[in-house]
Amino acid sequence: MAETQLADVFVEMADTLIDDFDVIEFLHMLTERCVELLGVSAAGLLLTDQRDTLQVVAASSERTRLLELFQLQTDQGPCLDCFRTGQPVSVADLALTTARWPRFTAASAEVGFASVHALPMRLRSEVIGALNLFDVRPGALDEGKLRIGQALADVATIGLLQQRAIHRRDILTEQLQTALNSRVLIEQAKGILAERLQVEVGEAFAILRDGARSRNRRLSELSQAIVDGSEQFAPGPVTNLPG
Amino acid sequence: MDEDNPGFGDPMTSDRRLRLWAVLADAARGGAVAVDHVCATAVAVTGVDSAAVSVILDATPRELMYATDRTASELEDLTLTLGEGPCVDATTGGPVLVADLTEPECRNRWPVFAPAAVLAGAGAIFALPLRVGGIRLGVLDLYRARVGDLGGEQLADALVLADTACAVLLDEATRPGGDRDDHSPERTGLRHPEVHQATGMVMVQMGVSAAVALIRLRAYAYSQDRRLHDVAADVVARRLRLEPAGTSGDRNG
């Protein structure tokens, strides 16, 4: 079969793909693409650390003064405001914002930037950082570019999920197994009670839930015990359940 | 600003990720990316007709998390019922890429599944394991009516999406319950709870373990040429009762 040869070529790739993922490299490339796609002068990504403080994680250029400008926004500036409010912050003309962010505005002017935009990075309902775009020309980003910018911010979030999946895989896999297993076991326990008590599965669930409450046990834990036979739970014909 | 990016490994794969994740973010419309968006993206970029993600659990050999359409759902059901096929092999090995299910080689390898899958509308199946390091989570299954290989580019895309499916599955599992308000129960729950409910009922009816009860249900569905979840629904509705071995219509296993 032709597909076996193809498979041979790609199996190795599949084996190494996920572990090769380097989130910093990826985010760095993403900021470069922001510059190309949006026609801005510079782009940077800021993310929260464990202490809820913004940190610069990637920038389209490693120029020191630019990095300082991004870093400054961990204290003040549109990026911090965007992060705090979860809303995009767009400054079409930095010359007009001296009062709002004095140090940031001065530093931007030194580097030669005239406008700045910050788009929130959301992980579900939580704001985890912001995508920061600078331009040497004043002016707002049009609707289309804002949309592309937000899409790139969303892509960065997927990159973080991927990173997390690799680095916390043992814990996460355990959680996935536990969460899904519990759901399966609860359904099986419902079936067992429905048959033992000769009731509908909906009623069996109510009985199971009440039983868990009155015994002060978790629903999944009681279900597991019913399925493995260590807890008979309900009166009725006693069945021998192997395992 | 930087026109070049020396020193960073494999920009091709990063570019691929960026492109695919942009499609994915678009599919999610700014919301949380879920495994259904990954399946939809896989269909869009690889030229297959349908896609599904199933996971391997302690409590059940495979649990369907999402299928893009009825065909994918039926083929997943078939795989669970028969316990063989590319989508089973991929859960323990590497990717299994079947360009033409009607080839004799396929019939030799999966004598029951191959013809049944062709009848269900599959000409080609590409099953990609969901793996994070050494941990196996499940499989991303791609189905196409037309026979023929998956192109190299499409396969590379599919492999990245299989990775992404892992990340999304793991993320979904660790999401606190309170965050689920924006999801329908079907999306975070089980696709076919009746299979597990019926398993519980058969455990009592036949006095067997959950694993054996599920095998009995599968054997019955196979012998009657019916879908497993239809048989399960009949058991739950008490239209069907499996009797202890040797006394009922389930002829073989």
Interface residues (C-beta under 8 A of the other chain):
Chain A: M1 A2 E3 T4 L6 A7 V9 F10 V11 M13 A14 D15 L17 I18 D19 D20 F21 D22 E25 F26 H28 M29 L30 E32 R33 V35 S41 A42 S60 S61 E62 R63 R122 L123 R124 S125 Q150 A151 L152 D154 V155 T157 I158 G159 L161 Q162 R164 A165 I166 R168 R169 D170 L172 T173 Q175 L176 Q177 A179 L180 N181 R183 V184 L185 E187 Q188 A189 K190 G191 I192 L193 A194 E195 R196 V201 V227 T239 N240 L241 P242 G243
Chain B: M1 D2 N5 F8 G9 D10 P11 T13 S14 D15 R17 L18 W21 A22 L24 A25 D26 A28 G30 A32 V33 V55 L57 D58 A59 T60 E63 G94 P95 V96 L97 V98 A99 D100 E103 E105 L128 P129 R131 V132 G133 I135 L137 D149 L150 G152 L155 A156 L159 V160 A162 D163 T164 C166 A167 V168 L169 L170 D171 E172 A173 T174 R175 D179 G189 L190 P193 V195 H196 Q197 A198 T199 G200 M201 V202 M203 V204 Q205 G207 V208 S209 A210 A211 V212 V236
